Amino acid sequence: MLKDMFKKNTYISEVDSEKENVPSIPKGLWMKCSHCSQMIYKEDFIENHNICPKCGFYFRMDARERIEMIADIYTFEEWDEKMPILNPLDFPGYSEKLKEAQEKTGLSEAVVTGKMFIFGQPCVVGVCDSRFLMSSMGRNVGEKITRAVERATKEKLPIILFTASGGARMQEGIISLMQMAKTSAALKCHSDAGLLYITVLTDPTTGGVTASFAMLGDIILSEPNALIGFAGPRVIEQTIGRKLPEGFQRSEFLLEHGFVDKIVERGLLKETLGRLLRYHKKVEKPIHMGRDTILLKDRDRELEKAIAQRKEKQIEPWERVKRSRNTKRPTSLDYIKRIFKGFIELHGDRVYGEDRAMIVGVALIGGIPVTVIGQQKGRSIKENIERNFGMSNPEGYRKALRLMKQAEKFKRPIICFVDTAGAACGMEAEERGQGEAIARNLFEMASLNVPVLSILIGEGGSGGALALAVANEVWMMENATYSVLSPEGFASILWKDNKRAQEATQVMKITAQDLWELGIIEKIIREPIEASEENIDSLCAYLKQGIKEFIEKYRYMESEQLRKHRYERFRKM
């Protein structure tokens, strides 16, 4: 079976033992990698999912190999296996070319569709096969995908499409072009039904496939180093008259520019798809989230004691500011990893880029899928530079909003962790529409049909913080701050002297206690000991229970009631 599977792959050359002077090796057991030219054992190559064990190069897989890789054993049921040969433009020699491709691949067309189970979860799948006329999209390819999407919509099933294509099928002309609109229209109906669509981009995904169903996934995954683009590299080079830079149009390039959620290695793909299907599974019966087995009463007594002691000695606002900025203070990721289970980080705004100052993804808490968003600072200078000190550019806010709208589609509660000195300030941020991006978040968050909880864990600076805090409830760590502007900026504007920042904190009302008394926040998370690595587990246990109670309180509210609650919360301020 392994030998038969290997023969399907056209990208590895067998080694002639006599020619290579290795007569002791039986013919057919070894091969030479056409990428690194190293000798590799065929069975190792196949068991490694067609990845060279020497250099790690990803070779293309055919449709049935991919299905075998991700489907639970014996669960794949093929749909529309036989498709008639069509030549809508009577293109000379095209019918013969189709017959030749069918004989070579054993497929009727360049895509295989059907139903399968992944870790016991049903889904509809479509897998493009580049051996069949480079998986170009003609009428039959568009028809098979459209039928699969329509059936998935009818049966209320998620869809996973593995893309690989050279683009439109030239021999079918305008008929090929129309498949872009047809498949996209079917996917819109599937999306309107509140169903999940995942695409997995493989090498190569170009042309009309990229400009239609490949880039419409709720979640877009990709294999490493896959070629992905609208125009092919050769066409671009001929058009602009110069050579393209290394890595241009590869999946890593698309991740950096905001168009791919996650690059997933082949060996981890089934596990990743299984988790995503689980996180998007519709909950038929209410799940009672329960109460963690932690000594909350002991925690409450500890808080009461700390509050009593603090009444004797009030902590100055400037000291709160310094604590909120402490680099040893836990970050959003520190809380996310401890409070939630199985967090999958997603990337990109699908418009311009990836902003590492904003963390977004999906996870579980108490068995309930949630969308998690957090502003992320670094611990070291290097990490802070990579994270832009937690100050997001427009693409960060657009990424967050994309995940919020996705949460709304799949009815997931949204949990936000706020920790920023403010939105990124600079020429690039202004050119890309910083003000519009923040305004759009405020506008859209006001009418989200799912519960939103925002927790200020450090600095809450200006509109950059508010863009994640239009919520049903806002909680605040005791040593966090929340203000119209940084104390330095406040002093600079009012008194033309940023050195009066400490003085400014006395009048700004930026501490958790001040904001609770003003009705700006609903809850203070007490810190008997300043939040740090030493006591984060205790804080997270307390927060986890509170978040579960928040979800239990709000998740069965009607959409209109949720929106009204959020509106009235701000209307009274």
C-alpha positions in Angstrom: 0.0 0.0 0.0 2.8 2.4 0.9 4.5 1.6 -2.5 1.2 2.3 -4.3 0.7 5.6 -2.5 4.2 6.6 -3.3 3.8 6.0 -7.0 1.1 8.7 -7.1 3.6 11.4 -6.2 5.3 12.8 -9.2 7.8 15.1 -7.4 10.3 12.5 -6.1 12.7 10.5 -8.3 13.6 6.9 -7.6 17.2 6.1 -7.3 18.7 3.6 -9.7 20.8 1.4 -7.4 23.3 0.3 -10.0 23.8 3.9 -11.2 24.3 5.1 -7.7 26.7 2.3 -6.8 24.5 1.0 -3.9 23.8 -2.6 -5.0 23.0 -3.7 -1.4 19.9 -1.5 -1.4 16.8 -3.2 -3.0 15.4 -1.1 -5.8 12.4 1.0 -4.9 13.0 1.2 -1.1 15.1 4.4 -1.3 14.8 7.7 -3.3 16.5 11.0 -3.8 14.7 14.2 -2.6 14.5 16.4 -5.6 14.9 19.5 -3.3 17.9 18.7 -1.2 19.3 15.7 -3.3 19.6 13.6 -0.1 18.9 9.9 0.0 15.7 9.2 2.0 13.8 6.0 2.8 10.4 5.9 1.0 8.4 4.6 3.9 9.8 7.4 6.2 8.8 10.0 3.5 5.3 8.6 3.3 4.8 8.3 7.1 6.0 11.9 7.3 3.1 13.0 5.2 5.2 13.6 2.0 7.7 15.8 3.8 11.4 15.2 3.3 12.8 14.0 6.6 16.2 15.5 5.7 15.4 19.0 4.7 11.7 19.4 5.7 10.6 20.3 2.2 6.8 20.0 1.7 6.0 18.0 -1.4 2.5 18.1 -2.9 -0.1 15.5 -1.9 -2.9 14.2 -4.0 -6.5 14.4 -2.9 -6.8 10.9 -1.5 -3.6 11.1 0.4 -4.9 14.3 2.1 -8.2 12.7 2.9 -6.5 9.6 4.4 -4.3 12.0 6.5 -7.1 13.8 8.2 -10.3 11.6 8.1 -11.2 9.1 10.8 -10.6 5.7 9.4 -13.3 4.4 7.0 -15.5 7.6 7.5 -15.0 9.3 4.1 -18.0 9.2 1.8 -17.4 10.6 -1.6 -19.9 12.7 -3.4 -20.3 13.3 -7.2 -17.5 10.9 -7.9 -18.4 10.7 -11.6 -18.6 13.9 -13.7 -19.2 14.0 -17.4 -16.6 15.3 -19.7 -17.7 18.8 -20.9 -16.2 21.1 -23.5 -18.5 24.1 -23.4 -16.4 26.2 -25.9 -15.6 23.2 -28.2 -12.0 24.0 -27.6 -9.7 21.9 -29.9 -8.1 18.9 -28.1 -9.6 19.8 -24.7 -11.8 16.6 -24.4 -8.8 14.5 -25.2 -6.8 16.3 -22.5 -9.5 15.7 -19.9 -9.6 12.0 -20.7 -5.8 11.8 -20.4 -6.0 13.5 -17.0 -8.7 11.1 -15.8 -6.7 8.1 -16.8 -3.5 9.5 -15.2 -5.1 10.4 -11.8 -8.1 8.0 -11.6 -10.3 11.1 -10.9 -13.2 12.5 -12.9 -12.2 16.1 -12.1 -9.6 18.2 -10.2 -11.4 18.2 -6.9 -12.7 15.4 -4.6 -15.7 16.2 -2.4 -17.6 14.3 0.3 -18.3 13.9 3.9 -16.0 12.7 6.7 -15.5 12.6 10.4 -12.5 14.2 12.2 -12.2 13.0 15.8 -15.8 11.9 15.6 -17.1 15.3 14.3 -18.8 15.4 10.9 -17.8 17.8 8.2 -18.0 18.3 4.4 -14.6 18.3 2.7 -13.3 19.3 -0.7 -9.7 18.6 -1.8 -8.1 20.0 -4.9 -5.7 17.7 -6.8 -2.9 19.5 -8.7 -2.2 16.4 -10.8 -5.4 17.1 -12.7 -4.6 20.0 -15.1 -3.0 21.8 -12.2 -6.4 21.8 -10.5 -7.5 24.6 -12.7 -11.2 25.6 -12.1 -13.6 24.7 -14.8 -17.3 24.2 -14.8 -17.1 20.7 -13.2 -14.8 21.9 -10.4 -17.1 24.8 -9.6 -20.1 22.5 -9.8 -18.7 19.9 -7.5 -17.7 22.5 -4.9 -21.1 24.3 -5.2 -23.0 21.1 -4.7 -20.9 20.2 -1.7 -21.5 23.6 -0.1 -25.3 23.4 -0.8 -25.5 20.0 0.8 -23.5 21.2 3.8 -25.9 24.1 4.2 -28.9 21.8 4.0 -27.4 19.3 6.5 -26.0 22.1 8.7 -22.4 20.9 8.5 -19.1 22.8 8.5 -16.9 22.8 5.4 -13.2 22.3 5.0 -11.7 23.0 1.6 -8.1 22.3 0.7 -7.1 24.6 -2.1 -4.5 24.1 -4.8 -4.8 25.5 -8.3 -3.1 27.2 -11.2 -6.2 29.4 -11.6 -9.0 29.5 -14.2 -9.2 26.8 -16.9 -8.3 28.6 -20.0 -10.0 26.0 -22.3 -13.4 26.9 -20.7 -13.0 30.7 -21.0 -15.8 32.8 -19.5 -17.5 29.6 -18.2 -14.5 29.1 -15.9 -14.7 32.8 -14.7 -18.3 32.3 -13.7 -17.4 29.5 -11.3 -15.8 32.2 -9.1 -19.1 33.9 -8.6 -21.1 30.6 -8.3 -18.9 29.1 -5.5 -18.8 32.4 -3.7 -22.6 32.8 -3.8 -23.1 29.3 -2.4 -20.6 30.0 0.4 -22.5 33.2 1.3 -25.7 31.1 1.8 -23.7 28.7 4.0 -22.3 31.6 6.0 -25.7 33.2 6.4 -26.9 29.9 8.0 -24.3 30.5 10.7 -22.0 27.6 9.6 -18.3 27.3 9.8 -16.0 27.4 6.7 -12.3 26.6 6.9 -9.9 26.8 4.0 -6.5 25.2 4.0 -4.2 26.8 1.4 -1.6 24.5 -0.1 1.0 24.9 -2.8 0.1 26.4 -5.2 -3.1 28.4 -4.7 -3.4 31.1 -7.4 -5.7 32.9 -9.9 -9.4 32.6 -9.7 -9.4 30.1 -6.8 -7.5 32.6 -4.7 -10.0 35.3 -5.8 -13.0 33.3 -4.7 -13.4 30.3 -2.4 -9.8 30.1 -1.1 -9.9 33.4 0.7 -13.5 33.4 2.0 -13.0 31.1 5.0 -14.1 32.1 8.5 -10.7 30.7 9.3 -7.9 30.5 6.8 -5.1 28.0 7.5 -2.0 27.4 5.3 0.8 24.9 4.9 4.3 26.3 5.3 6.0 27.9 2.3 2.9 27.5 0.1 2.7 29.7 -3.0 -0.5 31.8 -2.7 -1.4 34.7 -4.9 -3.8 36.1 -7.5 -1.3 36.6 -10.3 1.4 34.1 -10.6 5.0 35.1 -10.0 6.0 34.7 -13.6 3.2 37.0 -14.7 4.1 39.6 -12.2 7.8 39.6 -13.1 6.9 39.9 -16.8 4.5 42.8 -16.1 6.8 44.8 -13.8 10.0 43.9 -15.5 11.9 42.9 -12.4 12.6 39.8 -10.2 10.4 39.3 -7.1 12.0 39.2 -3.6 12.6 35.9 -1.9 9.5 34.7 0.0 7.1 36.9 -1.9 3.6 35.3 -2.2 4.5 32.5 0.2 2.3 31.6 3.1 4.6 33.3 5.6 4.4 36.5 3.6 0.6 36.3 3.7 0.6 35.7 7.4 2.7 38.9 7.9 0.3 40.9 5.7 -2.8 39.8 7.5 -4.4 37.3 5.1 -3.8 34.0 6.8 -5.0 33.1 10.3 -2.4 30.4 11.0 0.3 28.3 9.3 0.0 24.7 10.4 2.5 21.9 9.9 1.0 18.8 8.2 1.6 16.6 11.3 -0.6 19.0 13.4 -3.3 19.6 10.8 -5.8 17.0 11.9 -5.5 18.0 15.5 -5.9 21.7 14.7 -9.0 21.0 12.5 -10.5 18.8 15.1 -10.2 21.5 17.8 -11.6 24.1 15.5 -14.6 21.9 14.7 -15.1 21.3 18.4 -15.0 25.0 19.2 -17.6 25.7 16.6 -19.9 22.9 17.4 -23.5 24.0 18.2 -24.5 23.5 21.8 -27.9 21.8 21.8 -28.4 21.7 25.6 -27.4 24.3 28.2 -24.0 23.5 29.8 -23.8 24.3 33.5 -20.3 25.6 33.9 -20.0 24.6 37.6 -17.7 26.1 40.2 -14.0 25.5 40.3 -12.7 23.6 43.3 -10.9 26.5 44.9 -11.2 28.0 48.3 -13.0 31.2 47.2 -14.2 31.8 50.8 -10.6 31.9 51.9 -9.8 34.2 49.0 -12.6 36.5 50.1 -11.4 36.6 53.7 -8.0 37.5 52.4 -9.4 40.3 50.4 -11.4 41.7 53.3 -8.3 41.7 55.4 -6.3 43.4 52.7 -9.0 46.1 52.2 -9.2 46.8 56.0 -5.4 47.3 56.1 -5.5 49.5 53.0 -8.0 51.8 54.7 -5.3 52.6 57.2 -2.8 53.5 54.5 -4.2 54.6 51.1 -2.0 53.9 48.0 -1.3 57.1 46.0 -2.6 57.2 42.4 0.9 57.7 41.0 2.0 54.5 42.7 -0.9 52.7 40.9 0.4 54.1 37.6 3.9 52.7 38.3 2.4 49.4 39.3 0.3 49.2 36.2 3.4 49.7 34.1 5.6 47.3 36.0 7.2 45.0 33.4 6.9 42.0 35.8 3.1 42.4 35.8 1.3 39.5 34.1 0.4 40.1 30.4 -2.7 39.2 28.5 -1.1 35.9 27.3 -0.2 35.0 30.9 -3.9 35.2 31.9 -5.2 33.6 28.7 -2.9 30.5 29.0 -4.0 29.9 32.6 -7.7 30.7 32.4 -8.7 29.1 29.1 -8.2 25.7 27.7 -6.8 25.0 24.2 -6.3 28.6 23.1 -5.8 28.8 19.3 -4.3 32.1 18.3 -5.5 33.5 14.9 -3.9 36.3 12.9 -4.4 39.1 10.5 -7.0 41.7 9.7 -7.6 40.4 6.1 -6.9 44.0 4.8 -3.3 45.0 5.5 -1.3 43.2 8.1 -0.7 41.3 11.3 -0.4 43.3 14.5 1.5 41.5 17.3 0.3 44.1 19.9 -3.1 42.5 19.6 -3.7 38.8 20.5 -6.9 37.1 19.2 -8.2 33.6 19.1 -10.7 31.0 20.3 -10.6 28.8 23.4 -12.8 26.9 25.9 -13.8 27.8 29.4 -16.0 25.4 31.3 -16.6 23.6 28.1 -18.0 26.7 26.4 -16.2 28.1 23.3 -15.3 31.8 23.6 -13.4 34.4 21.6 -10.5 35.9 23.5 -8.8 39.2 22.6 -6.0 40.8 24.5 -3.5 43.7 24.1 0.0 42.2 24.6 3.1 43.9 25.9 6.5 42.4 26.1 8.8 41.6 29.0 12.1 42.4 27.4 13.1 45.3 25.2 13.3 43.0 22.2 9.8 41.6 22.8 8.4 45.1 23.5 9.7 46.3 20.2 8.1 43.3 18.5 4.8 44.0 20.3 5.1 47.8 19.9 4.8 48.1 23.7 1.2 46.9 23.5 0.1 49.9 21.3 -1.9 48.6 18.3 -1.9 49.9 14.8 -5.2 50.1 12.8 -4.7 46.5 11.7 -4.7 45.3 15.3 -8.1 46.9 15.9 -9.4 45.5 12.6 -8.2 42.1 13.5 -9.9 42.3 16.9 -13.2 43.4 15.2 -12.9 40.6 12.7 -12.8 38.1 15.5 -15.7 39.9 17.3 -17.9 39.6 14.2 -16.9 36.0 13.9 -17.9 35.5 17.5 -21.2 37.0 16.8 -21.8 34.6 13.9 -21.0 31.6 16.0 -22.7 33.0 19.2 -19.5 32.9 21.3 -19.1 35.2 24.3 -16.1 37.7 23.9 -13.6 38.2 26.7 -11.1 41.1 26.3 -8.0 41.9 28.2 -7.1 45.5 28.1 -3.5 46.6 28.7 -2.2 49.5 26.6 -0.7 53.0 27.1 -2.8 54.0 24.0 -3.1 53.3 20.3 0.0 53.5 18.2 0.9 57.0 17.2 2.8 57.8 14.0 2.7 58.5 10.3 2.0 54.9 9.3 -0.9 54.5 11.8 -2.5 57.7 10.5 -2.0 56.7 6.9 -3.8 53.4 7.5 -6.7 55.0 9.4 -6.1 54.8 13.1 -9.1 57.0 14.0 -11.5 55.1 11.7 -10.3 51.7 13.0 -11.0 52.7 16.6 -14.3 54.4 15.8 -15.4 51.3 13.8 -14.8 49.1 16.9 -16.8 51.4 19.1 -19.6 51.4 16.5 -19.7 47.7 16.0 -19.2 46.6 19.6 -22.2 48.6 20.6 -24.5 46.3 18.7 -22.9 42.9 19.1 -25.4 40.2 19.7 -23.2 38.2 22.1 -22.0 39.0 25.7 -18.8 41.1 26.0 -16.6 41.3 29.1 -13.6 43.5 29.3 -10.9 43.3 32.0 -8.4 46.0 32.5 -5.2 44.2 33.7 -2.6 47.0 33.4 -2.8 50.4 31.7 -6.0 51.5 30.1 -5.0 54.4 27.9 -7.5 56.5 26.0 -9.3 55.4 22.9 -6.8 52.6 22.4 -8.2 50.9 25.5 -11.8 51.9 25.0 -11.7 50.2 21.5 -11.8 46.9 23.5 -14.0 48.0 26.3 -17.5 48.7 24.9 -18.8 45.8 27.0 -21.7 44.5 29.0 -19.4 44.7 32.0 -15.9 46.2 32.6 -13.7 44.8 35.4 -10.5 46.3 36.6 -7.5 44.9 38.5 -6.8 46.9 41.6 -3.5 48.2 40.4 -4.7 48.9 36.8 -5.4 52.4 35.5 -8.0 53.8 33.0 -7.8 57.3 31.8 -8.6 59.8 29.0 -4.8 60.1 28.4 -1.6 59.2 30.0 -0.7 61.4 33.0 2.2 62.8 31.0 0.0 63.7 28.1 -2.7 65.1 30.4 -0.1 67.4 32.1 1.4 68.4 28.8 -1.9 69.5 27.3 -3.3 71.2 30.4 -0.2 72.7 31.9 2.3 72.5 29.1 4.6 70.5 31.4 4.7 66.7 31.2 6.9 66.7 34.3 3.8 67.4 36.4 2.4 63.9 35.6 2.4 62.8 39.2 0.4 65.9 40.1 -2.0 65.1 37.3 -2.9 61.7 38.7 -4.3 63.5 41.8 -7.1 65.0 39.8 -7.6 62.6 36.9 -9.5 59.9 38.8 -7.8 57.0 37.1 -7.7 54.3 39.8 -10.0 51.3 40.1 -11.6 52.7 43.2 -12.2 56.1 41.6 -13.8 54.5 38.5 -16.0 52.1 40.5 -17.3 55.1 42.5 -18.0 57.0 39.2 -19.9 54.0 37.8 -17.4 53.4 35.0 -16.6 49.8 36.0 -18.6 47.0 37.6 -16.0 45.1 39.5 -12.6 45.5 41.1 -10.3 42.5 41.1 -8.4 43.0 44.4 -4.7 42.5 44.6 -3.7 41.8 48.2 -0.2 41.3 46.8 0.7 43.2 43.6 0.0 40.9 40.6 3.1 39.0 39.5 4.4 35.6 38.5 4.3 34.5 42.1 0.6 35.0 42.6 -0.8 34.7 39.1 -2.3 31.2 39.6 -4.4 32.5 42.5 -5.5 35.5 40.5 -6.4 33.4 37.5 -8.4 30.9 39.5 -10.4 33.8 40.9 -10.8 35.4 37.4 -11.8 32.1 35.9 -14.6 31.6 38.3 -15.8 35.2 37.7 -15.7 34.8 33.9 -17.7 31.6 34.1 -20.3 33.3 36.3 -20.4 36.2 33.8 -21.0 33.8 30.9 -23.7 32.0 32.8 -25.4 35.3 33.6 -25.4 36.7 30.0 -25.2 33.9 27.4 -28.9 33.1 27.3 -30.1 36.7 27.1 -31.9 37.6 23.8 -29.8 39.6 21.3 -32.0 42.7 21.7 -31.6 42.5 25.5 -27.8 42.3 25.3 -27.6 45.3 23.0 -30.0 47.3 25.2 -28.0 46.4 28.3 -24.8 47.6 26.7 -26.4 50.8 25.4 -28.0 51.7 28.7 -24.7 51.1 30.5 -23.0 53.8 28.5 -26.1 56.0 28.2 -26.2 56.7 31.9 -22.6 57.9 32.0 
